[in-house]
């Protein structure tokens, strides 16, 4: 068995150990084989009765390929990430295995707590999340600041209340024009009857 296959199986089993529901879902597929293909690792695995995975020498019945885009999108948009997964082979097996593996998430704090303790692990995870969210937060704040400048200082963008008042005035004008159009039609009809009566 190749080191990469053993590493991938061990990693997936570690994550399954942190997700009993996903492990239970996989146990329903006991005896079925599928391939998991990552950018640098790949493994053919068989589902054991307990829901964990073991290396398989047999041909896989299905395969799940996760490109690099899957991992970059997974952090910010899990739904977009799931669209990157390529399923092949037995569609039912691939779908069920993909759903079970898709439910996995690494409890980093739990693993770090074994190395550095609970408090340090919590601080490391919290700091990492803040660092990862910094570009999104900065982008949102920059957009809000730019809109505020263009609206309040430079007056290039109207305020919400001004736009609402303008829309109300447009609606009033449209209704007035419709009434005027009907009135003109009535006057033209009256004028036509008056001229035909002469």
C-alpha positions in Angstrom: 0.0 0.0 0.0 1.4 3.4 -1.0 2.1 5.9 1.8 -0.3 8.5 0.2 -3.1 6.0 0.3 -2.5 5.1 3.9 -2.2 8.8 4.8 -5.4 9.7 3.1 -7.3 6.8 4.7 -5.9 7.7 8.1 -6.9 11.4 7.6 -10.4 10.5 6.5 -10.8 8.1 9.4 -9.6 10.8 11.8 -12.2 13.2 10.5 -14.9 10.5 10.6 -14.0 9.9 14.2 -15.0 13.6 14.9 -18.3 13.2 13.0 -20.3 10.2 14.2 -23.3 11.0 12.0 -21.1 10.9 8.8 -19.5 7.6 10.1 -23.0 6.1 10.6 -24.0 7.2 7.1 -21.0 5.5 5.6 -21.6 2.3 7.6 -24.7 1.8 5.5 -22.3 1.4 2.5 -20.3 -1.3 4.2 -18.3 -3.4 1.7 -18.6 -0.9 -1.1 -15.4 0.6 -2.6 -14.7 4.0 -4.0 -11.8 6.2 -4.9 -11.0 9.5 -3.4 -8.8 11.8 -5.5 -7.2 14.9 -4.1 -4.7 17.2 -5.9 -1.7 15.4 -4.3 -3.2 12.2 -2.9 -5.5 9.5 -4.0 -6.8 6.3 -2.4 -9.1 3.4 -3.2 -11.0 2.7 0.0 -13.6 0.1 1.2 -16.2 1.1 3.7 -15.9 -1.1 6.9 -19.0 -2.1 8.9 -18.2 0.6 11.5 -18.2 3.3 8.9 -14.5 3.8 8.8 -12.4 3.4 5.6 -9.7 0.9 4.8 -7.4 0.6 1.8 -8.8 -1.5 -1.0 -6.9 -3.2 -3.8 -10.1 -3.8 -5.8 -11.4 -1.7 -8.5 -13.5 1.2 -7.1 -17.2 1.2 -7.9 -17.3 5.0 -7.9 -14.8 7.9 -7.6 -14.9 11.4 -6.0 -12.4 13.9 -7.4 -11.8 17.1 -5.4 -9.8 19.7 -7.3 -7.8 22.4 -5.7 -10.7 24.9 -6.2 -12.8 22.7 -3.9 -10.5 23.4 -0.9 -10.1 27.2 -1.6 -13.9 27.6 -2.0 -14.8 25.4 1.0 -13.6 28.1 3.4 -15.8 30.9 1.9 -18.6 29.2 0.0 -19.3 25.5 0.8 -22.1 25.3 -1.8 -19.8 26.5 -4.6 -17.2 24.1 -3.4 -19.6 21.2 -3.6 -20.2 22.0 -7.3 -16.4 21.5 -7.9 -16.5 17.8 -6.8 -16.5 15.4 -9.8 -18.4 12.2 -9.3 -17.9 9.1 -11.5 -19.0 5.5 -11.5 -22.0 4.3 -9.6 -24.0 7.5 -9.1 -25.8 6.3 -5.9 -22.6 5.2 -4.2 -20.7 8.4 -5.3 -23.6 10.6 -4.1 -23.9 8.9 -0.7 -20.2 8.7 -0.1 -19.8 12.4 -1.3 -22.6 13.5 1.1 -21.0 11.7 4.0 -17.5 13.0 3.3 -18.9 16.5 2.5 -20.3 16.6 6.1 -16.8 16.3 7.5 -15.1 19.2 9.1 -11.8 19.3 10.9 -12.1 20.3 14.6 -8.8 22.0 14.7 -9.2 23.2 18.3 -9.7 19.6 19.5 -6.5 18.4 17.8 -4.5 21.4 18.8 -5.7 21.1 22.4 -3.8 17.8 22.7 -0.6 19.6 21.8 -0.8 23.0 23.4 -3.8 22.8 25.8 -7.4 24.0 25.6 -6.8 27.8 26.1 -3.9 28.1 23.7 -5.8 26.0 21.1 -8.9 28.2 21.4 -6.8 31.4 21.0 -4.9 30.0 18.0 -8.1 29.0 16.2 -9.8 32.3 17.0 -6.8 34.3 15.8 -6.6 32.2 12.6 -10.3 32.7 11.9 -10.0 36.5 12.4 -6.9 36.5 10.1 -8.8 34.5 7.4 -11.8 36.8 7.7 -9.7 40.0 7.6 -9.9 40.5 3.8 -13.7 40.1 3.7 -14.1 42.5 6.6 -11.8 45.0 5.1 -13.5 44.8 1.7 -16.9 45.3 3.4 -15.7 48.3 5.4 -14.0 49.9 2.3 -17.2 49.5 0.3 -19.3 51.1 3.1 -16.9 53.9 3.4 -16.8 54.6 -0.3 -20.6 54.6 -0.5 -20.8 56.9 2.5 -18.3 59.3 0.9 -20.0 59.3 -2.5 -23.4 59.8 -0.9 -22.6 62.3 1.9 -19.5 64.2 0.9 -19.3 64.2 -2.9 -23.1 64.0 -3.3 -22.6 61.7 -6.4 -25.0 59.1 -4.9 -28.5 60.2 -3.6 -29.6 59.2 -0.1 -32.3 56.5 0.2 -34.9 59.0 1.2 -34.2 61.2 -1.8 -34.6 58.2 -4.2 -37.8 57.2 -2.5 -39.2 60.8 -2.7 -38.2 60.9 -6.4 -39.9 57.6 -7.1 -43.1 58.8 -5.4 -43.1 62.0 -7.5 -42.6 59.9 -10.7 -45.6 57.7 -9.7 -47.7 60.8 -9.0 -46.7 62.3 -12.4 -47.6 59.1 -14.2 -51.0 58.9 -12.5 -51.6 62.6 -13.3 -50.7 62.0 -17.0 -53.0 59.0 -17.2 -55.9 61.1 -15.8 -55.1 64.0 -18.2 -55.0 61.5 -21.1 -58.5 60.2 -20.2 -59.8 63.7 -19.8 -58.5 64.7 -23.3 -60.0 61.6 -24.8 -63.4 62.5 -23.2 -63.1 66.1 -24.5 -62.2 64.9 -28.0 -65.3 62.6 -27.9 -67.5 65.5 -26.7 -66.1 67.7 -29.4 -66.7 65.0 -32.1 -70.4 64.7 -31.0 -70.9 68.5 -30.9 -69.5 68.9 -34.5 -71.6 66.0 -35.8 -74.7 67.5 -34.3 -74.4 70.8 -36.3 
